[in-house]
Amino acid sequence: MFKKFQISHRIYSYLLLALVLFAAISIVKIEVYNLIFLIALTILLFLCLRYRNLFDNGSVFIARSLVGLLFIFSGFVKGVDPLGTQYVIHDYLEAYQMPFFQMLALPASFFLNMLEFCVGVLVLFNVKIRFTATLAALMMLFFTGLTWYDAVANPVPDCGCFGKAIVLTNWQTFYKNLVLDCLVIILFFSATRIRYRFSSKIEYSIIAVSIVLFLGFEFYNYKNLPLIDFLDWKEGKRMLIENPKPIKYYVTYKNKANGQEKEYLLSECPYNDPSWAAEWEFVSRRDEDPNPKTTQISLLSRTFLPTGEIETETDMTQQVLSNPDYQFLVVIYDVKKANKEALKQILAMQAKAQDQGYYVYYLTASTSQEVEALKKELNAPDMEFYYSDDTSLKGMIRANPGLILMKNSVILKHWSTRNLPSFESVDLEGLAQKYKAN
């Protein structure tokens, strides 16, 4: 009878673990607030806490492995892009009205990414497991509370918990943390039963090596460009649809006599019929674009009044992205913070590129006064600037300035301030063939 009791307990523990994994998979489909799903996760969390001593070594091993791998993945995809994490931390500090801490955003990015990755390594390889399980539990307690507030109040639209590798809604992030809480509870309350695998000397060596190597990895990605690019503007991506489906235009008209509204496909609307037009008046128009969005950026050409106010504004996005020839985009989201020596190198390249008939555009979110001051400082009045918002520009390339080569809407190459090429060294034809941009 005692043996049957043990077997039933083992079955229950694995069943509970399976429900946790099923909940994790379900998060993909639930992007917004869902009361039933939230209640189910809360019950699941309670059951894991209530029956924390039920889990045998096998189920604890599965939970420990999942926690370790998830922490490693989360730390890695943020560590490969420490500037991206800095931008997210900066957004949080602005949302919580703590601008005096913004100078610490970059060090905080390095530290938090390293902490998350190293905790994952230590949990996965069973190093100082009682300490690391406690640390993981404290981290999850903090981040669960933070993401709950994010989900309810939405102060920051993207918490960046998986960098740009996997973008979740705030509610999905909170659900994800509740699921991870279940696994961390299993690990935390079972840590005393887990046997240490290594000697104390080897454990401290693993900790030191993990910290040093990962910080070095982050520093490399910070000084250069992300080793793995998860941004929308990554190399090889086509920014416009090759064979776009036609956009449908709809118009709504209201009957002047009875107030009835009717929507027409523009091509089928009888607005040229005088008798019909006398009885109906225009209300609104909507466009239905069946093509997937490849980018949300807007590149605007502006002229300014002497006061610095915008006089005219023209959207150049389509013209720039659809250019069938080679062109260079220089992204300077903030001209005041831009590396001036790098800009001088780019200007030297610009002269040679323009001699070959290629365009060089400068993209910024700075003011017209700041742009004119930069042109004067560099003695380069012919720099052609287009304007966009800083969030979009930061999402193009992690450099200020950063250089992007495009042709026929395909991104061929990125360069950071540290590895800017000479014009002669750029293999234009080779890059175009590689990414089929001809």
C-alpha positions as CSV (number, residue, x, y, z in Angstrom):
1,M,0.0,0.0,0.0
2,F,2.8,2.4,0.8
3,K,4.4,1.7,-2.6
4,K,1.1,2.6,-4.3
5,F,1.0,5.8,-2.3
6,Q,4.5,6.7,-3.5
7,I,3.6,5.9,-7.1
8,S,0.5,8.0,-7.0
9,H,2.5,10.9,-5.6
10,R,5.0,10.6,-8.4
11,I,2.2,10.6,-11.0
12,Y,0.6,13.7,-9.4
13,S,4.0,15.6,-9.4
14,Y,4.5,14.9,-13.1
15,L,0.9,15.8,-13.9
16,L,1.3,19.1,-12.2
17,L,4.6,19.7,-14.0
18,A,2.9,18.9,-17.3
19,L,0.1,21.4,-16.5
20,V,2.8,24.0,-16.0
21,L,4.4,23.3,-19.3
22,F,1.0,23.3,-21.0
23,A,0.3,26.8,-19.5
24,A,3.7,28.0,-20.8
25,I,2.8,26.9,-24.4
26,S,-0.7,28.5,-24.1
27,I,0.9,31.9,-23.5
28,V,1.7,32.2,-27.2
29,K,-2.1,32.4,-28.0
30,I,-3.1,34.7,-25.1
31,E,-1.8,38.2,-25.7
32,V,-4.1,40.3,-23.6
33,Y,-5.8,40.2,-20.2
34,N,-7.7,36.9,-19.8
35,L,-9.4,36.4,-16.4
36,I,-9.9,32.7,-16.8
37,F,-6.3,32.1,-17.8
38,L,-5.1,34.3,-14.9
39,I,-7.1,32.3,-12.4
40,A,-5.8,29.1,-13.8
41,L,-2.2,30.3,-13.5
42,T,-2.9,31.4,-9.9
43,I,-4.4,28.0,-9.0
44,L,-1.4,26.3,-10.6
45,L,1.0,28.5,-8.6
46,F,-0.9,27.7,-5.4
47,L,-0.8,24.0,-6.1
48,C,3.0,24.1,-6.7
49,L,3.4,25.9,-3.4
50,R,1.0,23.7,-1.5
51,Y,2.5,20.4,-2.8
52,R,6.1,21.7,-2.9
53,N,7.4,18.5,-1.2
54,L,5.6,16.2,-3.6
55,F,8.2,16.4,-6.4
56,D,10.7,13.6,-6.7
57,N,14.3,13.9,-8.0
58,G,13.2,13.4,-11.6
59,S,10.6,16.2,-11.6
60,V,13.0,18.5,-9.7
61,F,15.6,17.8,-12.4
62,I,13.2,18.8,-15.1
63,A,12.2,22.0,-13.3
64,R,15.8,22.9,-12.6
65,S,16.8,22.4,-16.2
66,L,14.0,24.5,-17.5
67,V,14.7,27.3,-15.1
68,G,18.4,27.2,-15.9
69,L,17.9,27.2,-19.7
70,L,15.3,29.9,-19.6
71,F,17.5,32.2,-17.5
72,I,20.5,31.5,-19.9
73,F,18.4,32.2,-23.0
74,S,16.9,35.4,-21.5
75,G,20.3,36.6,-20.4
76,F,22.0,35.7,-23.7
77,V,19.5,37.4,-26.0
78,K,19.8,40.6,-23.9
79,G,23.6,40.3,-23.5
80,V,24.0,40.1,-27.3
81,D,22.4,43.5,-27.4
82,P,23.3,45.4,-24.3
83,L,22.4,48.8,-25.9
84,G,18.9,47.5,-26.4
85,T,18.6,46.6,-22.8
86,Q,19.9,50.0,-21.9
87,Y,17.2,51.6,-24.0
88,V,14.5,49.5,-22.1
89,I,16.0,50.5,-18.7
90,H,16.0,54.1,-19.9
91,D,12.3,53.8,-20.8
92,Y,11.5,52.4,-17.3
93,L,13.4,55.2,-15.6
94,E,11.5,57.8,-17.6
95,A,8.2,56.0,-16.9
96,Y,8.8,55.9,-13.2
97,Q,10.1,59.5,-13.2
98,M,13.7,58.7,-12.1
99,P,15.8,60.5,-14.7
100,F,18.6,61.0,-12.2
101,F,19.5,57.3,-12.5
102,Q,19.7,57.4,-16.4
103,M,23.5,57.6,-16.3
104,L,23.4,54.1,-14.7
105,A,21.3,52.5,-17.4
106,L,24.2,51.1,-19.3
107,P,26.1,49.6,-16.3
108,A,22.7,48.3,-15.1
109,S,22.2,46.6,-18.5
110,F,25.6,44.9,-18.3
111,F,25.0,43.8,-14.7
112,L,21.5,42.5,-15.0
113,N,22.2,40.6,-18.2
114,M,25.2,39.0,-16.7
115,L,23.3,38.2,-13.4
116,E,20.5,36.5,-15.3
117,F,22.8,34.5,-17.6
118,C,25.1,33.4,-14.7
119,V,22.2,32.4,-12.4
120,G,21.0,30.2,-15.3
121,V,24.4,28.6,-15.7
122,L,24.7,27.9,-12.0
123,V,21.2,26.5,-11.7
124,L,21.6,24.3,-14.8
125,F,24.9,22.9,-13.7
126,N,23.9,22.6,-10.0
127,V,26.5,25.0,-8.7
128,K,25.8,26.5,-5.2
129,I,22.3,25.4,-5.8
130,R,20.8,26.5,-2.5
131,F,22.2,30.0,-2.9
132,T,21.3,30.3,-6.6
133,A,17.8,28.9,-6.1
134,T,17.3,31.6,-3.5
135,L,18.7,34.3,-5.8
136,A,16.4,33.1,-8.6
137,A,13.4,33.2,-6.3
138,L,14.2,36.8,-5.2
139,M,14.7,37.9,-8.8
140,M,11.4,36.3,-9.9
141,L,9.6,37.9,-6.9
142,F,10.8,41.3,-8.1
143,F,10.2,40.9,-11.8
144,T,6.8,39.3,-11.2
145,G,5.7,42.4,-9.3
146,L,7.2,44.7,-11.9
147,T,5.6,43.0,-14.8
148,W,2.2,42.8,-13.0
149,Y,2.3,46.6,-12.8
150,D,3.4,46.8,-16.5
151,A,0.5,44.6,-17.5
152,V,-2.1,46.7,-15.6
153,A,-0.7,50.2,-16.1
154,N,1.3,49.8,-19.3
155,P,4.0,52.4,-18.5
156,V,6.4,50.7,-20.9
157,P,5.0,48.9,-24.0
158,D,7.9,46.4,-24.3
159,C,9.7,45.2,-21.2
160,G,12.4,43.5,-23.3
161,C,12.5,40.3,-21.2
162,F,13.8,38.4,-24.3
163,G,15.4,41.4,-26.0
164,K,14.3,41.6,-29.6
165,A,14.5,37.8,-30.1
166,I,11.0,37.2,-28.8
167,V,8.7,40.2,-28.3
168,L,5.9,39.6,-25.9
169,T,3.0,41.8,-24.8
170,N,3.0,43.0,-21.2
171,W,0.3,40.5,-20.3
172,Q,2.2,37.7,-21.9
173,T,5.3,38.7,-20.0
174,F,3.4,38.6,-16.7
175,Y,1.9,35.2,-17.6
176,K,5.4,33.9,-18.5
177,N,6.7,35.0,-15.1
178,L,3.8,33.2,-13.2
179,V,4.7,30.0,-15.1
180,L,8.4,30.5,-14.3
181,D,7.4,31.1,-10.6
182,C,5.9,27.6,-10.5
183,L,9.2,26.1,-11.6
184,V,11.2,28.3,-9.3
185,I,9.0,27.3,-6.3
186,I,9.7,23.6,-7.1
187,L,13.4,24.3,-7.3
188,F,13.6,26.5,-4.2
189,F,11.8,24.1,-1.9
190,S,13.7,21.1,-3.2
191,A,17.2,22.7,-3.2
192,T,18.1,21.2,0.2
193,R,17.6,17.7,-1.3
194,I,19.8,18.3,-4.4
195,R,23.3,17.0,-4.0
196,Y,26.3,19.1,-4.9
197,R,28.1,18.0,-8.1
198,F,31.4,19.8,-7.8
199,S,33.9,20.7,-5.1
200,S,33.8,24.2,-3.7
201,K,36.9,25.2,-5.6
202,I,35.5,24.1,-8.9
203,E,32.2,25.9,-8.2
204,Y,33.9,29.2,-7.5
205,S,35.9,28.8,-10.7
206,I,32.7,28.2,-12.7
207,I,31.2,31.3,-11.2
208,A,34.3,33.5,-12.0
209,V,34.6,32.2,-15.5
210,S,30.9,32.7,-16.3
211,I,31.0,36.3,-15.1
212,V,34.2,37.2,-16.9
213,L,33.3,35.5,-20.2
214,F,29.8,36.9,-20.3
215,L,30.9,40.5,-19.4
216,G,33.5,40.2,-22.2
217,F,30.8,38.9,-24.6
218,E,28.6,41.9,-23.7
219,F,31.5,44.4,-24.1
220,Y,32.2,43.0,-27.6
221,N,28.6,43.4,-28.7
222,Y,28.5,46.9,-27.2
223,K,31.7,48.1,-28.9
224,N,30.8,46.5,-32.2
225,L,27.3,45.4,-33.4
226,P,25.2,42.5,-32.0
227,L,26.8,39.2,-32.8
228,I,23.3,37.9,-33.6
229,D,21.0,40.6,-35.0
230,F,17.4,40.3,-33.8
231,L,16.4,43.8,-35.0
232,D,14.0,44.5,-37.8
233,W,16.7,46.0,-39.9
234,K,19.0,43.0,-40.0
235,E,21.3,42.2,-42.9
236,G,19.6,40.3,-45.7
237,K,16.1,41.5,-44.9
238,R,13.9,43.0,-47.6
239,M,12.1,46.1,-46.3
240,L,9.4,46.2,-49.0
241,I,7.2,43.4,-50.3
242,E,8.5,42.1,-53.7
243,N,5.1,41.6,-55.2
244,P,2.6,43.5,-53.1
245,K,-1.1,42.8,-53.2
246,P,-3.2,45.8,-54.2
247,I,-4.4,48.1,-51.4
248,K,-8.2,48.4,-51.2
249,Y,-9.6,51.8,-50.6
250,Y,-13.1,52.2,-49.0
251,V,-15.2,55.3,-48.6
252,T,-18.3,55.8,-46.4
253,Y,-21.1,58.1,-47.4
254,K,-24.2,59.2,-45.4
255,N,-27.7,59.7,-46.8
256,K,-28.7,63.3,-46.3
257,A,-32.4,62.5,-45.9
258,N,-32.4,59.6,-43.4
259,G,-28.8,59.6,-42.0
260,Q,-28.1,56.1,-43.2
261,E,-24.4,55.3,-43.7
262,K,-23.0,53.0,-46.4
263,E,-19.5,51.9,-47.2
264,Y,-18.3,51.4,-50.8
265,L,-15.2,50.1,-52.4
266,L,-13.8,53.3,-54.0
267,S,-13.8,51.8,-57.5
268,E,-17.5,50.9,-57.1
269,C,-18.7,54.1,-55.5
270,P,-21.2,56.0,-57.8
271,Y,-19.9,59.5,-56.8
272,N,-19.8,60.5,-60.5
273,D,-23.6,60.1,-60.7
274,P,-25.0,63.7,-60.0
275,S,-28.4,62.4,-58.8
276,W,-26.7,60.1,-56.3
277,A,-24.2,62.7,-55.2
278,A,-27.0,65.1,-54.4
279,E,-28.5,62.7,-51.9
280,W,-25.3,61.4,-50.2
281,E,-22.4,63.2,-48.5
282,F,-18.9,62.0,-47.8
283,V,-18.1,60.8,-44.2
284,S,-14.8,59.0,-44.1
285,R,-12.3,56.8,-45.9
286,R,-10.3,53.8,-44.8
287,D,-7.5,51.8,-46.5
288,E,-7.1,48.1,-46.2
289,D,-3.5,47.0,-46.9
290,P,-3.3,43.1,-47.1
291,N,0.6,43.2,-47.1
292,P,2.5,42.5,-43.9
293,K,4.2,45.5,-42.4
294,T,8.0,45.2,-42.7
295,T,8.9,48.4,-40.9
296,Q,7.0,51.2,-39.0
297,I,9.6,53.9,-39.7
298,S,8.8,57.2,-41.3
299,L,11.6,59.2,-43.0
300,L,10.6,62.8,-43.4
301,S,12.2,65.6,-45.5
302,R,11.7,68.9,-43.8
303,T,12.3,72.6,-44.5
304,F,12.4,75.0,-41.5
305,L,11.6,78.5,-40.8
306,P,14.3,80.8,-39.3
307,T,12.7,80.2,-35.9
308,G,13.4,76.4,-36.2
309,E,9.7,75.5,-36.7
310,I,8.8,73.1,-39.5
311,E,7.7,74.9,-42.7
312,T,7.1,71.9,-45.0
313,E,7.3,68.1,-44.5
314,T,7.4,65.3,-47.1
315,D,7.3,61.6,-46.4
316,M,10.3,60.1,-48.2
317,T,10.1,56.6,-46.8
318,Q,8.8,54.8,-49.9
319,Q,11.3,56.6,-52.1
320,V,14.3,55.8,-49.9
321,L,13.3,52.1,-49.3
322,S,12.4,51.4,-52.9
323,N,15.6,52.9,-54.4
324,P,16.8,50.3,-56.9
325,D,20.4,51.5,-56.7
326,Y,23.0,51.3,-54.0
327,Q,22.6,53.8,-51.2
328,F,24.1,54.4,-47.8
329,L,21.9,55.4,-44.7
330,V,23.8,57.0,-41.9
331,V,21.8,56.7,-38.7
332,I,22.5,59.5,-36.1
333,Y,19.7,59.3,-33.6
334,D,21.3,62.1,-31.6
335,V,23.8,64.4,-33.3
336,K,25.1,65.7,-30.0
337,K,26.2,62.3,-28.9
338,A,27.5,61.2,-32.3
339,N,31.1,60.1,-32.8
340,K,32.5,63.0,-34.8
341,E,35.6,61.2,-36.0
342,A,33.4,58.4,-37.4
343,L,31.3,61.0,-39.2
344,K,34.5,62.4,-40.8
345,Q,35.2,58.9,-42.1
346,I,31.7,58.6,-43.4
347,L,32.0,62.0,-45.1
348,A,35.2,60.8,-46.9
349,M,33.2,57.8,-48.1
350,Q,30.3,59.9,-49.1
351,A,32.4,61.9,-51.5
352,K,33.5,58.8,-53.3
353,A,30.1,57.2,-53.2
354,Q,28.5,60.3,-54.8
355,D,31.1,60.3,-57.5
356,Q,29.7,56.9,-58.5
357,G,26.2,58.2,-58.5
358,Y,25.1,56.7,-55.2
359,Y,23.0,58.5,-52.6
360,V,24.0,59.0,-48.9
361,Y,21.2,60.0,-46.5
362,Y,21.6,61.0,-42.9
363,L,18.7,60.0,-40.5
364,T,18.2,61.7,-37.2
365,A,15.8,62.6,-34.4
366,S,17.6,65.8,-33.5
367,T,16.4,69.3,-34.0
368,S,17.1,71.4,-37.0
369,Q,19.4,73.7,-34.9
370,E,21.4,70.7,-33.8
371,V,21.7,69.4,-37.3
372,E,22.9,72.8,-38.6
373,A,25.4,73.1,-35.8
374,L,26.8,69.6,-36.8
375,K,27.1,70.6,-40.5
376,K,28.9,73.7,-39.5
377,E,31.3,71.8,-37.1
378,L,32.1,69.3,-39.8
379,N,32.1,71.9,-42.6
380,A,29.7,69.7,-44.6
381,P,26.7,71.8,-45.7
382,D,25.7,69.1,-48.3
383,M,24.7,66.5,-45.7
384,E,21.2,65.5,-46.7
385,F,19.1,64.8,-43.5
386,Y,15.8,63.0,-43.1
387,Y,14.0,63.1,-39.8
388,S,12.4,60.3,-37.8
389,D,11.8,59.4,-34.1
390,D,14.7,58.2,-32.0
391,T,13.0,54.9,-31.1
392,S,12.8,53.9,-34.8
393,L,16.4,54.9,-35.4
394,K,17.7,53.0,-32.4
395,G,15.9,50.0,-33.8
396,M,17.7,50.2,-37.1
397,I,21.3,49.8,-35.9
398,R,23.0,49.9,-32.5
399,A,25.4,52.7,-33.2
400,N,25.5,56.5,-33.3
401,P,26.4,56.9,-36.0
402,G,25.7,53.6,-37.7
403,L,26.1,53.0,-41.5
404,I,23.7,50.8,-43.5
405,L,24.1,49.8,-47.1
406,M,20.9,49.1,-49.1
407,K,19.9,48.3,-52.6
408,N,16.4,47.6,-54.0
409,S,14.9,47.7,-50.4
410,V,17.3,44.9,-49.2
411,I,19.7,45.6,-46.3
412,L,23.2,44.5,-47.5
413,K,25.5,45.5,-44.7
414,H,25.8,47.2,-41.3
415,W,28.9,49.0,-39.9
416,S,29.4,50.4,-36.5
417,T,31.6,53.4,-35.6
418,R,34.5,51.0,-34.8
419,N,34.7,49.2,-38.2
420,L,33.7,51.8,-40.8
421,P,35.1,50.7,-44.2
422,S,36.6,52.7,-47.0
423,F,34.4,53.0,-50.1
424,E,36.9,50.9,-52.2
425,S,36.8,48.0,-49.7
426,V,33.0,47.5,-50.0
427,D,32.1,44.6,-52.3
428,L,28.9,46.1,-53.6
429,E,28.2,43.4,-56.3
430,G,29.2,40.5,-54.0
431,L,26.8,41.7,-51.2
432,A,24.0,42.3,-53.8
433,Q,24.4,38.8,-55.1
434,K,24.6,37.3,-51.6
435,Y,21.2,38.7,-50.6
436,K,19.6,38.6,-54.1
437,A,19.1,42.4,-54.3
438,N,19.7,42.7,-58.0
